[in-house]
């Protein structure tokens, strides 16, 4: 490594925007004002000439990436008389650029009107580069006590301070959720929350090459406390996003990344089953068809089944993607149809490489559809999983930037899976390489993604090495090719694709992801929580979850399994998955003694689907905000929440405190300052003072969920339990209100309804119903307002109750004289009495 520090920069006054700094040796630094709170900084060292690759192109017209031209937001520019400072000011920010000739440019960042910076480059070492390897560095001063969050999906506690991370990706089966690094995701974005200022800002590095980010692991007395970013290949290109709230940082970052393209289908919120063991059995199809009958026998709702890669194992034991084992699966089309008739979709595992034994390997080799080794002018090879555990065979990755590889993938998806009734599960798509000089064709580009205000990292308009382009490009292109194939196959249906690896922008096209092949251990239940919270802050695909029960290792004990399920039912993705070392399969009915508890928890999940679906639309689909979030997201003013790692919020109003230790019959929880909560299981009310409050509540194994706290003022919405989300007419909505004892502020909940299957909602075929509550000293007034009624649900009554035993104020329905009140019904499970409030869906049309 050679680290050089550029110097002698001067302001180029001939360029109005971006603000441009140059030196005489060809180094260029530009600063672009994207918006009042977002600034782009790009440093480009001189680029050395590269030799052309010996690889031939087989694809026709080249598609080039285009730089997004951003119209600058309003800003003012001033310059000191000696030319050593340039100042940029927007309505929200002030950036001072120090230009001392013998040092690199140094940026100091202030919130508007503030005199203490919230971020600043390291003195004399802000920028560095290696001319031989093309690596670039960015050094910043680190303030002791500041908190760091994000980077996609990282082990350990929610606060990443004091740690160093490699942003590469591995197939890390059985990882330790407390310490392992790297994992499956690539996301060079993190949030800093100032310990003294309580102000948040984020930084996104727009570069896909292998990355190291150090948040205080490294120290050097010469430089004082610092953090740094290193990319294996330049340029240095980053976006600074100012809050000061964490929520504003995330929403602003989401605005750059672009919104999700579609809503997920409603069945994505149901129970999704899985196990490696099913597809590895010689009578795999028989077992999978019987699974639907077992769900019915044990009264377990289910909406999906993951088909692991055992279906692709050939006579020699090799896993050849897009092929079918005729012994294990004599009639794949019948299997998909059988499960679908029971309301269960099936998601086929697909991997992005071909073993050399694959029947299509030669086809892609001669047509240059594989990642290439230009040194020998042949496909690049590496060892990949081939048969049973710890077996490997020579393989090559499909090059999704080549036209041949891209079209091959889409054609095989269609003919071998989609046409047979299967949906897609993209697995092992980390694209780990042993030689980063392997090249990509760079013929196909990520043109489907729609970021706003930024460009995806540049891809050379000729063959480029994996080091220069970055392996995340292959992941994005695999996703894009798959998305296009699914949309073409069923243009009216909502595309539903699951991916293990994820990168920036992947949330636009992918419906779900998960924390990978975790380990069956109590610590995994605990530390998967902050992993998921960090992924949410980083805008990974919105349907995030974990392998419930643990994937690798022994089967979970009955107690561990119950505790895992009790908290997992609140995550956007709820999937039980396993590859147990004793050959067993983790299923809801694996322990008859706790089956009633597992069933009750899964039924609660199904009852909550209208609530979870509406939160997904409100937060993630509309704003790119996470539904599952850390407590500080909504309670940033309380510093005690800044390191709270093992509880999580569902939206703004539900606090979940998972049980993560054996033999634990009570749970101690910190409740944020100046809030009010009801403990759902006992109805106990907590009015939290400005100092915050630590409480201990029961956490019985017999409970249907982990300890749940409902914020005063909350309106919860429940549906009915069905064997799958479309198994019956969805004709019931029950509302539970939790009024504040003294606060009379009106609170609202947006209930979104649509057909849950098609993209017709994009043309207005949806309903948006505002349910509101206004408590007073003498009554609890509840009302509804239909904002949009482009879709008419199969119910005309909302059943409303206040489940608090000590609440004596009567429910009063606003406008009930016009709409009428229905006779009450009694819930057979919780004995709550519900009163019916009729909805006139067509009223807005008639007006």
N, C-alpha and C positions, 0 to 999 in steps of 0.2 A: 504494500500500500504506500502510495505517495500522496500526502495531503498538502495541497498548495492553497494559499489564501489570496484571492485577487485583490487588487488595490487600485488607487489612482482613478477612481470613477469621477465623471463630471456629468452634470445635467445637460442633456441635449434639448435646448430650448426650441429647436425647430419642430419638435413633435409635441402637439398639444395634449394628446391622449392616445395611448397610455403614457404616463410620465415615464420618461426614458433616461437611463443612466448608462454611460459607456466608458470604457477605457481604451487606450491605444492598442491593446493586444487582442481586441475582438470580443471581450466579455460584455454582455448586455444584461441589465436589470430593468424590468418594466413593472410599473405599478398601475393597475387598472381599478377604477372605481366602478364596481358592479352595481351596488346599491348603497344606500346610506349606511348600512351596517355590514356590508360585505366588500372586501378588498382582495383583489388578486395580485400576487407577487410572482414574477417569473424570472429566474436567473438562468441564462444560457451561456456556458463556457464556449470557447471556440470548438467547433466540431471537426474532428480529424477525418480525412477522406477514408472511406471504407471500400474494400474490394468487393466486386460483384460476386454473388454466389454462383457456383457452377450448376445450380439446380435449374432445370427447364420448367417453364410454366405451361400448364395444360388447362387453360380456363377461359381464354377469350378476353373480353374487355375488363380492365382493372377498375375497381371502384375505390375512389380515394376518400379519406377522411377530410372533413372541412372544419376549419377553425370557426367557432361561433364568434361573430362580431357583435360586441355588446355596446349599445348606446350608453355612454357613461351617465351615471346619476349625477345630480347637481353637486359640485364641489368647488372649493376655492383653493388656489395655489399661491403660496408666497415663498420668497427666497431671501435668505440673509444677504447682507451687502458683501460679505467676504466669500459667498458662494459655498460655505461649508454646511449649510442647513437648507433643506427644502421642506416646506410644511404643506400637507394636504388636509383639508378640513371638509367634512360632510356634516349634515345636520346631526349625526350621531357620533362621529369619530374625528379624532385629530391624530395624524400620523406625522411624526418628525423624522426626517431622513438625514442622518448625520453623514457628511461627506468629507472625511479627512483623508488626504491624498495617500498616505502610507498605510491606510487601513481599508478594509472592505466597507461598503455601505452598511449602516446600522439603522434599523427601523425601531422606533419607540412609539408605542401605541397608547393613546389616551381615549377614554370616553369623553364626549363633549362636555365641557365645563369642568373637567377634573384636572388636577395637577399631579396626581400620582398615576403612573402608567399601569395598565392592567397586563401588558406584555411588552417585552423588549428583547432585541437580539443581544447576544453575548458580545461584550466589548472586544474589539480586535479580532473576533473569530466568528462573525455572523455567517459567513459563507466559506465553503471550501470545496475543492474538486481534485480529482485524480486524473491527469491527462491520459494516462495509459489505460486505465480501466473504465474511464468515463463516469466513475462514481461521483456523487455530489452529497454535500452535507449542509444542514441548517442547524445552527446552534442558537439556543435561547437561554437567557438568564432564568433560573428556576427559583421561585420564592418558596422558602421552607413552609410547610403546612398546607400548600395548595393541594387540591384534589384533582385527579385525572380519571376520566371515564370513557369507555368506548373501545375503539380498535376492533370492532366487529364481534368478537367472541373470545374472551380470555378467561383463563382459569383464575382461581383465587377470589379475593374479596372484590367488591364493586370498585373501590378506590385502587387505581393501578400505580400510585406513587411509589417510588423506590424500586421499580422493576424495569427490566429491559426485555423487549419482545422482538422476535424475528417474525416478520410478516411474510412467511412462506406458508406452504400448505402440505400437510402430510395425511396419510391414511393411518391415524393414530388410535387404532382399536384398543379399548381398555385403558384409556388415558386416566391419569389422576386429576380429578377436577379441581384440586387445590393448587397444583404446581406445574402441570405439563405445558410445554410450549415448543413448537408451534402446533396449531390445531388445523381446523378445516376452512376457516374463513379468511379472506383478505380484505381489510378495510383500513386504509391509512387516514382515519378520522378520529379525533378525540376531542373531548371537552375538558377545559380547565375551569374549575370553580375556585375562586380566590378565597383563601381562609380568612383574610382580613377584610377584603372589600365585599365579599359575598356576591361578586359579579362573575358571570360566566361568559366564556368565549370559546369558540371551536376553531379547529384548524384541519383542513382537508388537503392532503398532498395528492395532486392529480398525476400520479405516476404509478404504473403497474409493475415495475421491475421489483426484484427482491429487495426488501426493506428491513431496516432495523430502526426501532424507536426506543430511546432510552429516556426514562422518566425519573431519573435519580439514582439508578443502580451504579453508575460510574461517577467517581469524584476525582478531582485533580486540584490540588491546592493553588496551582497557578491561576486557575480560571474562576474559582469560587463555585457555588452551586449552579449547575446548568443541566439542560436536557438537550437531546439532539435527535435529528432525523438523518438517516443515510439511505440513499437509493443506489442500487447497483449500477444504474445507468441514468444519466440526466435526460432532460433538464430538471432543475428544481422548479416546481410549479405548485403554488399553494394558494388556498383561499382562506382568509381569516374572516370568521363570522362572529360578530359581537352580539351579546344578549341585551341586557345584562342577565335575563332569566335563562335558565337551562331550556325551558320550553321554547323560548324565542330562538335560541340557537338551533335547536332540533328542527323547528318549523322552517327556519331560513335555510338550513342545510338541505332539508327536504325539498324546498323550492328549487334549489340548484340541481338536485338529483332527478327531479321530475316525479310526477305522481304515478301510482300504479295504473296500469292500462285498463284493468278490469277488476270487478269484484270477484271474489272466489265464489263457487257454487255453495249453496247452503249446506250441502252434505259435508263440506270441508270441516265443519264445526262438530261433526258427530264423532263417535268412537271409531278410530281407524286401527284395525288389527294388523299384526305382523309377526313373523318369526322366520328366521333362517331355516329352522327345522322342518317346516312344512315342505318347502321345495327341494330339500335334500333327501326326502324319503322316496323310496322306489315306487310307492303308491301315492305320490304327491297329489295328483288330481283328485283321487278318492278322498284324501284327508281334507283338502280344501273345500270340496263340495259338501263334505259332512260338517264343516265348520258352521255353515249357515243353519243347519239343523240343530247343532249344539247351542247356537245363540238363541234359537227359538225355544229349545228345551229348557234352558236356564233363564229365560226372560231377560236376555242381555241385548239392548239396542246396539246396532252396528251399522256403519255406513261405508266402510272401506276395508280392503285387504291389500297389503303389500305383497307382491310376488317377488321373492328374492331370486338371486341369479341361478339357483339350482335348476331352473327350467332350461338353461342353456348348456348344461353339461353334456358333452358328447360321449361316445363309447369309450374314448381314451381318458375320460375324466377331465377334459379341458373345458373351460367356460368360454364359449364362443357366442358373443352377443348376436342377437337376431336369429339364433337357431333354436330349435325346440327338441328336447329329449323326448322321443316318442314313447319310451317305456313309462317315464314318470308322467307324461302329459299326452295321452293318446288322442285327445280331442280338445285343443286349447280354446277353440271357439265355443264349444259347448260349456266349458268351465266358466268363461266370462258371462255367457248368457244365464247360466244357472245361478251364479252369485247375484247378477243384476236383478233377476226375478225376485230375489230375497231382499232387494234394496241395498246390496253391497257392491260398490264399484271395486275394480281390481286394478292396481297400479304396478306395472311391470318394471323391474329393475333393468336399467341399461347402463353400460359402461363404455367409456370413450376410446377404448383401444381394441386392436385385433391381435390375438396371439398369432404367432407364425403358423400355427396349425389351423387357423381359421380358413374356411373355404374361400373367403373373399380377399385373403391377404395379398395374393399375387395381383389380383385386379387393381387394388388400390396402390400397390407398389409400382406397377408399370405406368399407371396414369397419374402418379405423383399426388395421391390424395392423403399421404401420411406425413407427419412431421419428419423433417429431412436432416440427414447428416451430410453436410456439404463437403466435408473432408474426404469422404469416400464415395460421394454421389450415390447414396443409397438411403433407404429409410433409417431414421434413428431408432435404435432398439434399446430396450431396458427390460428388467424382469418385473413381471406382474403376476398377480394371483391367478393360478390356473385351475386347481382342482380342490383338494381338501385344505385343511388348515396348514399354514406355513408351506404350501407348495407354490412353485413359481415356474413360469415359462417365459421365453423370449417373446416380446410383443412390441408393437409400435402404436403410438397415439394417432388417431385420425386427426388430420389438420383441418380444423373448421374454418381456417382462413383461406383454404384452397377451394376452388369451385367444385372440383371433383369430390373431395371429402364432404363438403357441405351438402351437395345434392345426393350423394350416396346415403348419408345419414337420414335425410328426409324421406328418401324412397323406401329405405328399410323400415323406418318407423311406420310408414303407412301400410306397407304390404304385410309385415310380419307381426304388427301389434295393433295399430289403430283400426285397421279393417276387421280385426278379429274381436274387437270390443274392449281393448285394453287401454288404460290411461298410463301416464308416464311418470316414472321415478328415476331421475338422473342421479346416479350414484358414482362414487370414486372419481369425481370430476375435479380433483385438485390439480391434476396435470403436473405432478411432481416429476422433475427431470434431474438426471445425474450430470448432464452436460448442457450448460446454458448457451453453448455456441450452436446447438441445433437450430435449424431455421424454419420459419413459417413462410408460406407462399404470399401472404398479405394481398390476396386477390379479393376476398370477401371482407366486408367491414360491418361494424355494428350499427347499421343504418336504421334499425327498428326502434332503438332506444331514443327517448326524447327528453334529454336534460334541458334545463332552462338556465341560460346565463353562463354555461361553461361547455367546453368541448371534452369528449372523451380523450384520454391520452393519445397523442399522435401515433399512427402506425405508418411506417415507411412505405412509400408506393413501390417498393421492390422487396425482394426477400430480406428479412431481418431476423436476427438471432432472438432466441427466447430471452436472452439477457436484456436486449434492447427493448423488445416489445412487451415482455412480461407474460408469464403463464396465465394470469387472470383473463387475458384476451381470449384464450381458448375456451375458458369456462363461459364467458359471455357469449361467444359465438355458438357454442353448443346449446346454450339456452335459447338463443335467437332462432337457430335452425329448428329446434324442437317446437318452439312457440309457433313458428310459421306453419309447420306441418300440422299441428293440432288445429290451428285456426282454419286452415284450408280444408281439413277433414270434416270439421263440424263448425261452420262459420256462425251459426246462431247460438251455439252453446258457449258458456263461459269456459275459457281454457283453464284447466287445473293441472299444474305441473309441480312436482316435488323435487327439490334439489338438496344434495348434502352440502356441497361447497357453495359459497356465495361471495359476491364482490360488490363494490359500488355499482349501482344501476340495476342490479339483478332483481330488486324488489318490483321493478316495473312489469316484468314478465312472469316471474315465478310466484306461485301461490304459497308454498310452504317450504320451510327448512327446519333443521333440528340440530341439536348439539352433538350429533354423531354417536359413535359406538362407545357409549359410556360404560362404567363398571358398576356391577351390583354391590353397592356399599352405602351405608348410611351417610358417609361424607359426600357421596355423589348427589343424593337428594338435596343436601345443604348447599353445596358449591355449584351445582347446576343453576341455582337461582340467580346469583350475580352474573353468571355467564349469559343467561337469557336477558337479564336487564341491560347488560352492555350491548348485546346484539340489537335490542330495541332502540337504544339511543343512537346506534350507528345506522339505522334504517336498513337492516337486513330484511328479507322477505317477511311480510306481516304475520304469516301463519307459523309462528315459531313455537317449538316445544322440545320435549326430551323423550328418550326411550324409557317409558314407564316400567319400573321393575328392574331396569338395568339390562344392557345388551350383553356384555362380556362378563364371564365369571359364573359363580354358582347361582342357582335359583334364589329369589328373594324369600325370606321367611314370611310366614303369614302376616306378622305384624308389620314388617317392612313394606310388604306389598300394599297393605291397606293404607299406611301413611303416605306412600308414594302416590297412590290414586287420589287420596283426599285433597292433595294440593294440585295435582296435575289436571284436574277437571276444570281449573280456571285458566289454563294456558290456551292460547289460540289453537294450537295443534295438540290433540289428545290421542296419543298412540302408545299401545303396549307392544313392545318389541323385545326379542331375546335371541341369544345364541348360547344357551346355558351349557356349561362345561359337563354337566351330568346327562346331557341329551334331552332334558325335559323342555317343555314349551311353556312360557309364562302366558297363561290364559286367565280370564276372569274367574273361571270355575276350578282353577287348579287346586284350591284349598276349600273343600265343601264347608268347613267350619266358619270361613269368613266370606263366603259367597254372598250372603244377604247384605253384608256391609259394602262389598264391591258393587253389587247391583244398585244399592241405594245411592251410592256416589255417582255412578254413571247416569242414573235416572235424573239426579240433580243437574248434571251436566246438560242433559237434553232439555230439561225445563228451562235452563238458563240461555239456551241458544238464541231466542229473540233478543235478549239483552246483550249477549256477546256480539251477535251479528250487527246490532245497531251501533255498539261502541266501535266496532271495526270500521264501519262506514264513516262515523263522525270523526274519529281520530286518524286512523291510518289511511283510509281511502281518500278522504278530503284534505288532510293536512300533513300526512306522512309522520304523524305522531304515534308513538308506541301505545298500545292498549295496556300491555304489561309494562310497568314502569317502577323505578325506585321511588321511595317515599320522598326524597328531596325534589323530585320533579314538580310536585304540587305544593311542597312545604319547604322551599328553599330558604326561607327566613329563619328556620330552625336549624342551627349548625349541628345539632345532635343527629339529624337525619342524613348528613353528608356522607357518613360511612356505614349507614344501616344496610347491611348486605343480605340478610337472610329472611326478610319479609318483602312483600311486593304489593303494589297497588294494581287493581283492575280498573282502568279508567281513573277518574278522580275521586271515586266515592267508596270503593271497597278495598279494605286492607286485609291481606291474607298472611297468616303467621304459621307456616308449615312446621310440623313436628319432624325433627331430623335426628332424634336420638331414640334408642329403644327404651321401653318401660317408662315412658314419659306421659304422665296423666295430667300435667298442667303445663302451661306455656306462658313465659314472661315476655311481654311485648312493650316496646317504647311507643307511645302515642305522641304525635307531633304537637308542638305548642299551639295554643289558641285554636283548638279544634274540639269537636264534640262527636262522640261515637256511641253506637249501640253494639254490644257484643251479641252477634246474631243468635248464638246457641242458647244464651241465658236471658237475653233482653236487657242486660245490665247497661245502664247509661253512664258514660264518662264525660264529664265536662273538664277539658284539659286546660290548665292555667298556662301562663306565659312561660313558665319554666319547663313545660312538658310534663309527661306523666308516664311512669313505668307501672304496668299492671300485670297481675298474674291471673289467668283464667283457666278453667278446665279445658282439657284437650283429650276427651275420651275416645278410645278406639271405636266406640259405637257411633260416634258422630258421623254425619254424612259428608262432612268436609273438615279441612283444617280449621282452626280458630279463625273466625271471620268477623271483621268489624265493619259496620255500615255507618258511614258518615251521616250525622243528623241532617235532614233535608233531602235524603236520597229517595228516589223513586225506582224500584226494581220491577222488572217485567219478566214474567214466566210464560212459557208455552206448555203444551202437554207432552207427555212421554209417548213416543211411538217407536216401533221396532227399527225404523230408520226415518230420516226426516221427511221423506215423501211417501211413507207407507200408508198414510191415512190423510183425510182432509184436515188441514191445519186450521182448526176453527175455534181456538180458545186462546185468550190472553188474560192472565191474572196479574194484577198490579198490587204491589205492597209498598206502602208509604211509611216513611220514618221521619215524622215531623220533629223539628227542634222544639224543646219544651217552652222556650221563651222568644226565640228569634222569629219574627213574622215575615222574613224575606221570602219572596216567591222563588221557588226552584222549579226546574224543568227537566224533562227527559224527552229526547227525540227518538221515537219508535219508527224505524224504517221497515217497510214491507215491500216485497216484490215477489216474482215467481221463483226466485232462488236458483234458477237454472240457466236462463238465457241472458243475452245482452240487450234485451228490449228496454231494460231500465235506462240504458244510455240515451234512449229517445223519449224519456219521460214516463215510462211504465213503472212507476213506483209510488208509494204513499209515504208521506212524512207527517207523522202525527205527533204534535207536542202535547205531552201530558204534564200538567202543572199542578203545584200544590202551594197554597197560601194558608199557613196556620195562624190562628189568632188565639186570644185567651179563652175563647168560648167554643171554637169549632176548627175543623180542618177542612178547608175548602179545596176541592179537587176539580179541575176542569180539563177539557181537551180542545185543541185547535188543529184542524186538518189543514196543513200548509200546502200539501200536494196530494192529489188523489187520482193520479194517473194509473193506479192499480187498486183494485178492490179486493181486500183479503176475504177469506171465507168466514168471517165473524162480523157481527154488528154490535157486539157488546164487550166492553171492558169490565172485568170483574175486579173490584177494588176492595182492599182491606188495609187496616193498620194492625200489624201483628203484635204490637207492643202490649203486654198484659196490663201495665199500669197506666195506659193512656185512656183517659175518660172523655176526651173531647169527641163529639160526634163527627162523622164524615158528612159533608154537605157537598152535593154535586152541583157545580155551576151550570145553570141552564137546564136543570132537570125538569122544570115545568114544561119546557118545550120538547125535550127528548125522552123523558120518562126514565124511571128507575125500575130495574127488573128485580124480581124476588131474589133473595139471597141464596147462596149455596154454601155448603160446608165442605172444606177440604178434608178428605178422609185421612190424610197423612199428618197434617199439623193442626187440625181441628179449627183453623181460622175460618171465620164467616165472611164471605165475599158478597158485596152488593154490586149489582149490575148497572153499568152506565152505558146507555145506548149511543152508537155513533151513526150519524147520517152521512154515509160516504159520498153520496151524489149531490150534497148540498152545494158545494162550490161550483159544480157544473151547472146546476139549475140557476144559480145566481148569475 
